[in-house]
Amino acid sequence: MDPVNVSCPICLRKFDNLQALNTHLDVEHRLNDNEDSCGSNDSKLVNDNLKKTNSSGKKVQKLKRSHWEKFQKGRSRCHACGRALDNEVSAANCRKCGKLHCRRHLPNMIKLNLFAQYDPKHGKWYNCCHDCFSKKPGYNDYGGAVDLTHEYFKIRDMKKEDKNLRILQLENRFVRLVDGLITIYKKYNGSIIYNLKMNNEMSKLERTVTPWRDDRSVIFCNVCSEPFGVLLRKHHCRLCGMIVCDDAIRNCSNQISIGYLMSAASDLPFQYDAQKDSLFDVPVSIRLCSHCVSMIFLGRKFSKDVGTPLSGIFAKYESMQNISKVIDSLLPIFEDSLNNLKSETANDAKKAPDPKNLNELTRVRHKLLRSFNLYNTLTRQLVSTEPRNHTETQLQNSIKTASAAYINEKILPLKSLPAILSPEGQKTNHDEQNGEPEVKKLSQLMFENLTIKEVKELRQELMVLKEQCYLIESTIQGYKKQRRLEEIVTLNKNLDELRSRIHTVQSKLGDNGFS
Amino acid sequence: MLQFKLVLLGDSSVGKSSIVHRFVKDTFDELRESTIGAAFLSQSITIHPNDGNEANPKDVVIKFEIWDTAGQERYKSLAPMYYRNANAALVVYDITQEDSLQKARNWVDELKNKVGDDDLVIYLLGNKVDICQETPVVETSPESNEAGNDEQKVRAISTEEAGQYAQDQGLLFREVSAKTGEGIKEIFQDIGEKLYDLKKDEFLSKQNRQINGANNGQVDIHLQRPSTNDPTSCCS
């Protein structure tokens, strides 16, 4: 091709060399997506032609350009360096934000979809300015957290489901195996001649329930990974078919009688009822590896154990634990209010502590003392129970020591309360002022301890009083309508009396009232 | 007018509310529901103080503020509020119920311990005499079958027994029937007269003071209807 005479295939303009033609094609006809520059609209007709040719051929999808800043000679400036842009070729739009930049300030590439939005998955690479690049999500978010809880749950659920399926499979095999064995046993029951035949049939059945692993391919126990040898014999688990050892200490597999197994998993749909058919003495047992045993029976044993109530010292210990929980939750509250009171009295030595705070403090202290008392009583009961075996004796001793240590440790702040009050009392004694009765009252409050019976009675009284209050109120309403004003005076007096009584009862009850 | 506070006490379902309703409204309800808390009623009576040559021939109106308490154990804590400051207490028992008298005795003891006021008039009332009047004479008629079963229709507490007790304790005593109204009016007359005797001096001095006060600075209030001639008045 003659390099001097190249013409544009679209608009037939002539160019001096190929490079000029390429630039012409890129700029005027926008043939190159990556090298697209700001649009010059001087060849609309040509563009239209181009579109036609494109639509006749394969459709080319183009990046959105409506948001691009128009190039104006002499006026446009680069948004990065602020230099005036005088040359169309040296200026370009950021493909994302559309702002004009000089070409060397569009060094970054970003993946955009056709609407000029960041799309890391399906987008194509385009130039963009530094701003857009640094603003893209994930560029600079240090310390950002991604919540993977959902993913985690998904995986966990999947694993759980897998395990459940596995358990179901093993259970099915187990039921089939047990049913089959019992059927065979019943068939040949009692006849010694058929003993061999029976064993034969049983081992045949065992192999149909699960495929046995080939002996030769396995050199390690599936559970404990010990190498098999002359002393360590190979055995097949009858449920999973894996080869395991029967080491007595490691407990990898065991021969377990089927009657016992059936009673341990009595909820499975066996053909025979272990109790009804008295199958406990059936001398048939199967070998199970510890994996399968735990898969099938561990959950059952757990739920059974949880269902049965604790006995003896364990029940006692549980209630002790509950009480210690109460104490642990109350102690910080108590210490807080004690500290408040201390700082209050430290600031103003003469001022009597706020009775409300003191009341609160007293209340919490009572609760704590009661809890300690209960804890102590329970400990004593527990220690006095007759131990059933040596382990229980040991347990009792340990619990005794632990509970003594616990009480000693926790009761310490309680002892400091009378200390904070007694100097108070001395002070007011010196003053000989009306502070003294108040302190007396406070100390009285301090040791006024409501028993459960008293609380019940007070609650009952409060309920009755409130009922009566309501009753009187409605009577007053009725009398008001009848204009019986004299009676209303009497009733109002009574109402006041009731209310003051309610108040007294409520303050007596304190926190033990209805919430 | 004199005002007295009166309280009714006694075991549940002995007929306290029935007595009060017979007195206040002169009605009797066979199927009365048990009282909740304490009900308030008031009634006035007129007594004729006939203490001879006293210079007070006028009738005296006495108004009773009656607190009818509930007999159920649950409401026991309310009672002190109502018998405190009371002028009279009616302690009611059921003559067909053996233990209701014991309850009544407990109430009397409590009143004497807690109130300790000599001015308190305690009246012991045996209710439901109508039941026993019928029993020996005629067969039980269905409509009078108030208690519902036969063994309850027998008198369990003799008049002598209760009367003796009342005498020992210095109580007023009467057997009444709220159903027939027998003796009900008399109770309140008795109480009124007794209280009048006790409070007579107080009352008279108060009355005198009122008379004096009226003489000194009584304001004469004329209630006048608005003139109908006033064109702006809304009343015509």
Interface residues (C-beta under 8 A of the other chain):
Chain A: Q460 E461 V464 L465 E467 Q468 L471 I472 T475 R484 E486 E487 T490 L491 N494 E497 L498 R501
Chain B: I36 G37 A38 A39 F40 S42 E65 R74 Y75 S77 L78 M81
